[in-house]
Amino acid sequence: MIKNNPGNKMKEIALVGNPNTGKTTIFNALTGLRHSTANYPGVTVEKKIGQTQLPGGEEISVLDLPGAYSLLPRSLDEEVVHDVLLGIRRDTPPPDLVLVILDANNLERNLYLATQVLETGIPVILVLNMWDMAKKSGTTVDLGKLSEITGVPCVATVGMEREGIVKLQQTIALLLADPVAGPTKFSLEPFLPDRLKTELDKIVVLIEDRLKDRPKAVFGEALRLLSDRIFRSPIFESMKIGDLLRTEVLSVRASLKENGIDSTSVEPECRYRAIDHLCGQVVQRVSHKVLTFSDRLDRILTHRVWGILFFIGIMGVIFQSIFSWAQVPMDLLSRAIEKLGDLAQGWLPAGALQSLVVDGIIAGVGNVIVFLPQIFLLFFFIALFEDTGYMARAVFVLDKLMKKVGLNGKAFLPLLSSFACTVPGILSTRTIEDRNDRLATILVAPLMSCSARLPIYTLLIAAFIPNLHVFHILHLQGLTLLGLYLLSIGAGLGVAALFRKTFLKGNRMPFVFELPPYRIPHLKTVFGTMWDRAKEFITRAGSIIFLLSIVLWFLVSYPKDPGVQARFAAERQQVSATLNGEALKEHLGAIDHEQKDLQLRSSFAGSLGKAIEPAIRPLGFNWEIGIGIIASFAARELLISTLAIVHHVETHGEGMTAGLIQALQRQRSPITGELSYTPLVALSLMVFYVLACQCFSTFAIVKRETGSWGWMFFMIFYMTGLAWSASFVVYQGGRLLGFE
Amino acid sequence: MKTVALDQLKTGERGVIQGYQSEEDLHYRLKELGLVTGTQILVKRFAPLGDPMEIVLRGYSLSIRKQDAAKILVRLQSAD
């Protein structure tokens, strides 16, 4: 035996458990803040790894597996849990020891997964978490007895208070040193019909070979394959045994049916019988017939009137904070970035490098950083709601509404987040277990009007929508903005309903979810979760936006015509020689503007803008807008600075908006002499920006989260089609009706 | 006592699961969550808009849509 050999690989333990068992608090208590998150290769399931030091001084690695209810996988998360525990995943070696985290309050359902894990034969420690809450509610668990029956050590913990963690670490050290000390005694077999056991052997012989690492797990695996009604398990696709296995499973099912055994419910029924038997010996419940704190809170928060009002109030606070409070730090940040750009401009010699650093890198990174206050606030609220238990209530209250468009209550939060930024919105669809529900939510999330669109609405509304009052109190400008948001919501929900009725029909899972008791939020957990997610946003979206900003900078700045460059240099010299003081400054500024304009027009981006002009002409857009649309792919708000450049407006500082509004209102087409930007064009442009998918970060995140280029291209295609058609209807329809 | 579909129970009523009305792959998850024959269920409340419903079983609360609850047969017991 090789034991504690210093040259040996670091021992690995894994945390498994149902959702809502406080698994993360145990993980945090064990690892502190020393953990890293990544994804399992090929799937969008979070892989969280940390380290902990055992009492003997040994460092071991701790893997936090995603929450799961069963080893018969029904979601990507559960598939990962199943595959890691059985040693099927090549990228993750099977753990040396598994901690099954159970909610001591809710032992019966938690034991379903726990007993499945016990049967795999991996060394296990049962961790009964939230021990304090169980005590408070009158539940006592006889740990000694539980340990005796299951044959594995049992430890009581309160993850948030770090209670029981040292004991847990000691137990881990003991078991790792001597795995034989904890042989699993639990067996489902006494609770299974005899007929089933003999029939199962036919399946066992077929799969034995594949589970060499976990020979004890074969029986449970065979039982689950028997229950796998629609042959979901990848083993059925195996070249070698897939077909044979299918035939065998079908014949076993038929023969069991003749004997009155329903193979589609035999595992849960027998397992719960075993669990009931077990709990009868170890759990004692003194039920107080008084209303709990949660009950009383629920009477208000899920009340027909107060519940809905409270929810609307909370959403109001979130929107207020994202769109109003966050503005202050956002403005500060954007000013700081501008300052930094100015400083860099001073340090670096004029030329390509300066332009790359200032207009490419600093501006690009700035585009991401500016959104951080919003993202942090959003993630803070989400983490807070999850930690207190309110999230489940919000889903409970909203599910019926979301069901009307074919989504479920859990889609609400991702769609709401998408009003700040689509990327975190799509990331938070991971809580939706059902594939079709999740795909539909991802595909419509980019239709929610994200905050990058807001500056465009604000500018165009200020420039072209008359500041009129309707019915004395309503503001026409405000109404237009409201209309754009309603268009975005309407389009999103309509498209979701359409998709769910056509190619994303049906569900794989019933929509059920737990309503955990309310809890006082644990701020460390809340901020930790917020930080983890914000970090993911920064690395995911940040790196893409950064790269694209550089690509875009290149498209806008090149090719450079040396002849033109020389001409402007000569002009500058001439002006400098003949003028001085204010007049010189003014003239040089004018030359700068002209050069920027000419540069943009002759750049790659300019050519692209001209190239797409025939396609956008029917929407009322000129090629200057075309360039803006191209630039928007890095970040939508770049439409504004692009328009500022092509219309010779000061692109920095406070005067930009007012100057740009004036310039837009006056701009006439050089060919026809008509106004280039009419209210109708503005309206058409705003509708286009509501519906078009112009964000590379969104493309990238959709590709990653759906795991397919196909869905990404589908999304781009349908959104572009929708945007074009809607703008066409607005512009051409408006002209037919005689509007300008 | 009479047997009815779970979604027909009113707030505060209890029932014991008798089985499922149809065999669907979807239901397997419900069984894994503890909704198996013989399990006692209390209907805690309905969502503000009438659907889904909150049920208590095996010491925990679960939200389930009426359309799924309609597939589960329960023997009605006396109300609280």
Interface residues (C-beta under 8 A of the other chain):
Chain A: Y69 S70 L72 R74 N105 N106 L107 E108 R109 Y112 T139 S227 R229 I230 D262 T264 S265 P268 E269 Y272 R285 D298 T302 H303 R304 V305 G307 I308 A392 V395 F396 V397 D399 K400 L401 K403 N507 R508 M509 P510 F511 V512 F513 E514 L515 P516
Chain B: Y20 E23 D25 L26 H27 Y28 R29 L30 K31 E32 L33 G34 V36 T37 T39 R45 A47 P48 L49 G50 D51 P52 E54 R58 G59 Y60 S61 L62 S63 I64 R65 D68
